[in-house]
Amino acid sequence: MRTTLDLPEDLVNEAKAMLGFKSKTDTIVHALNELVRRKKREQLVAMFGKVKIDIDLDKSRRRPGAGTRPRK
């Protein structure tokens, strides 16, 4: 999508230099992806302890069929 934005040039240039990108577009796309990733992570962390999951971790970590074959 083509959009015209009025961005602080010094901020965009600093971000480009820090990230090692040559284009403003790559810099902005990367920054937006990172922002979305961090916000999603924050939302997951906020749910910690609020979701009841009834899982037997020991059982789920075993491979299917483990211990069912006779040893030679």
BALOBA-1460 file (C-alpha; in Angstrom, 3 decimals):
// residues 72
<rec num="1" residu="m" x="0.000" y="0.000" z="0.000"/>
<rec num="2" residu="r" x="1.368" y="3.364" z="-0.935"/>
<rec num="3" residu="t" x="1.032" y="5.963" z="1.828"/>
<rec num="4" residu="t" x="2.463" y="9.411" z="2.401"/>
<rec num="5" residu="l" x="3.743" y="9.981" z="5.921"/>
<rec num="6" residu="d" x="5.448" y="12.887" z="7.618"/>
<rec num="7" residu="l" x="8.144" y="11.150" z="9.671"/>
<rec num="8" residu="p" x="11.016" y="12.696" z="11.618"/>
<rec num="9" residu="e" x="13.928" y="12.263" z="9.218"/>
<rec num="10" residu="d" x="16.552" y="12.020" z="11.964"/>
<rec num="11" residu="l" x="14.593" y="9.239" z="13.684"/>
<rec num="12" residu="v" x="14.200" y="7.242" z="10.457"/>
<rec num="13" residu="n" x="17.888" y="7.703" z="9.622"/>
<rec num="14" residu="e" x="18.932" y="6.614" z="13.120"/>
<rec num="15" residu="a" x="16.746" y="3.515" z="12.875"/>
<rec num="16" residu="k" x="18.147" y="2.727" z="9.404"/>
<rec num="17" residu="a" x="21.695" y="2.985" z="10.713"/>
<rec num="18" residu="m" x="20.976" y="0.872" z="13.808"/>
<rec num="19" residu="l" x="19.212" y="-1.850" z="11.833"/>
<rec num="20" residu="g" x="21.615" y="-1.769" z="8.893"/>
<rec num="21" residu="f" x="18.928" y="-1.228" z="6.274"/>
<rec num="22" residu="k" x="19.470" y="0.860" z="3.166"/>
<rec num="23" residu="s" x="15.846" y="1.750" z="2.516"/>
<rec num="24" residu="k" x="13.316" y="3.641" z="4.585"/>
<rec num="25" residu="t" x="10.647" y="1.137" z="3.574"/>
<rec num="26" residu="d" x="12.601" y="-1.834" z="4.938"/>
<rec num="27" residu="t" x="13.256" y="0.087" z="8.144"/>
<rec num="28" residu="i" x="9.592" y="0.986" z="8.701"/>
<rec num="29" residu="v" x="8.336" y="-2.509" z="7.799"/>
<rec num="30" residu="h" x="10.830" y="-4.092" z="10.198"/>
<rec num="31" residu="a" x="9.891" y="-1.660" z="12.965"/>
<rec num="32" residu="l" x="6.169" y="-2.342" z="12.502"/>
<rec num="33" residu="n" x="6.716" y="-6.108" z="12.502"/>
<rec num="34" residu="e" x="8.755" y="-5.828" z="15.693"/>
<rec num="35" residu="l" x="6.085" y="-3.677" z="17.350"/>
<rec num="36" residu="v" x="3.352" y="-6.187" z="16.491"/>
<rec num="37" residu="r" x="5.513" y="-9.105" z="17.691"/>
<rec num="38" residu="r" x="6.211" y="-7.407" z="21.028"/>
<rec num="39" residu="k" x="2.575" y="-6.472" z="21.618"/>
<rec num="40" residu="k" x="1.443" y="-10.041" z="20.898"/>
<rec num="41" residu="r" x="4.050" y="-11.313" z="23.347"/>
<rec num="42" residu="e" x="2.842" y="-8.844" z="25.992"/>
<rec num="43" residu="q" x="-0.713" y="-10.095" z="25.497"/>
<rec num="44" residu="l" x="0.410" y="-13.698" z="25.944"/>
<rec num="45" residu="v" x="2.368" y="-12.831" z="29.082"/>
<rec num="46" residu="a" x="-0.675" y="-10.995" z="30.468"/>
<rec num="47" residu="m" x="-2.713" y="-14.198" z="30.073"/>
<rec num="48" residu="f" x="-0.230" y="-16.181" z="32.194"/>
<rec num="49" residu="g" x="-2.086" y="-17.874" z="35.024"/>
<rec num="50" residu="k" x="-5.499" y="-16.937" z="33.640"/>
<rec num="51" residu="v" x="-5.947" y="-19.898" z="31.323"/>
<rec num="52" residu="k" x="-6.538" y="-23.305" z="32.898"/>
<rec num="53" residu="i" x="-4.834" y="-26.026" z="30.905"/>
<rec num="54" residu="d" x="-5.183" y="-29.596" z="32.129"/>
<rec num="55" residu="i" x="-2.156" y="-31.299" z="30.587"/>
<rec num="56" residu="d" x="-0.070" y="-34.150" z="31.953"/>
<rec num="57" residu="l" x="3.365" y="-32.811" z="30.977"/>
<rec num="58" residu="d" x="5.182" y="-36.060" z="31.737"/>
<rec num="59" residu="k" x="2.777" y="-38.026" z="29.557"/>
<rec num="60" residu="s" x="2.847" y="-35.480" z="26.729"/>
<rec num="61" residu="r" x="6.652" y="-35.536" z="26.577"/>
<rec num="62" residu="r" x="6.798" y="-39.296" z="26.002"/>
<rec num="63" residu="r" x="6.952" y="-40.537" z="22.452"/>
<rec num="64" residu="p" x="3.952" y="-42.472" z="21.209"/>
<rec num="65" residu="g" x="4.484" y="-46.169" z="21.824"/>
<rec num="66" residu="a" x="7.431" y="-45.640" z="24.136"/>
<rec num="67" residu="g" x="7.838" y="-48.591" z="26.465"/>
<rec num="68" residu="t" x="5.444" y="-50.844" z="24.576"/>
<rec num="69" residu="r" x="8.063" y="-52.828" z="22.656"/>
<rec num="70" residu="p" x="9.740" y="-55.725" z="24.393"/>
<rec num="71" residu="r" x="13.482" y="-55.424" z="24.882"/>
<rec num="72" residu="k" x="15.767" y="-57.906" z="23.137"/>
